[in-house]
């Protein structure tokens, strides 16, 4: 009889404990609920299913690649024959947006996208990118440029440029022996993901010729040694001068001289094999492994005469641990190098990057 008398009390106490526990927040290290419980919470199964609550907010979330600006305003198959892109840089002040949009409207253009940024609320520099559609742009471009220079640019002390969205950037890719960045760029270009017209690949080795030839792109072998570097750079100029709008260094393991950069006269984009510039020289991943790094990354930047010090276009990192050996670090690094370089090239080709005061703004 004693057991029968106490058993209901124990059951009631157990039910009360369960109700109290159900109202508490879960501990971070507690076990996840069973699948049936998860289904009931998210409203996917069972008669007791209910609507999901609001998603948790994260302060200052790191943007995923899909959140970052892409290369195109329209699908690759869209007609962009009458689409122009206007880039503007000038001292900030009132009336700039009105002046730009007003002149475009007066010439019959329709603005499809407009992005702007000021470096400071007072006394800053104003940066702007406008994408517009103007029927017959090719025939009306000269008149539009002349009117913009006289009526807008002169009044606001503007540095500006007008680009034709239908004309892909003519590009040359320089590479040494590593193929991951090169082949990724060629594949993306063939797929229409990059607004590029890759006319030639130049390498100081002949190793990748067979990889490039299936793409129908000319491959030039220009060997370089300390004694032959002046002659090799002269050969590079002969191949590139007047033929390209941008040069891409896809793991090109040679340093371009300041004289060559000046004579090329076009932007040069490089991919640096480390997010942390402390690891310079040969075998950077072995150095990183020896130091016990927790992040591996890559940096894409414009090339200047100062080594690896040009304006940064894009960066990314991935977490690693002590369990990752050198080959694993290299594999992670190569994957990041591909994506970072592809983003930087896509943004440059789509006229999204404005260089100002040693840094870049991607609009």
Order of alpha helices (4+ residues) and beta strands (2+ residues): alpha-alpha-beta-alpha-beta-beta-alpha-beta-beta-alpha-beta-alpha-beta-alpha-beta-alpha-beta-alpha-beta-beta-alpha-beta-beta
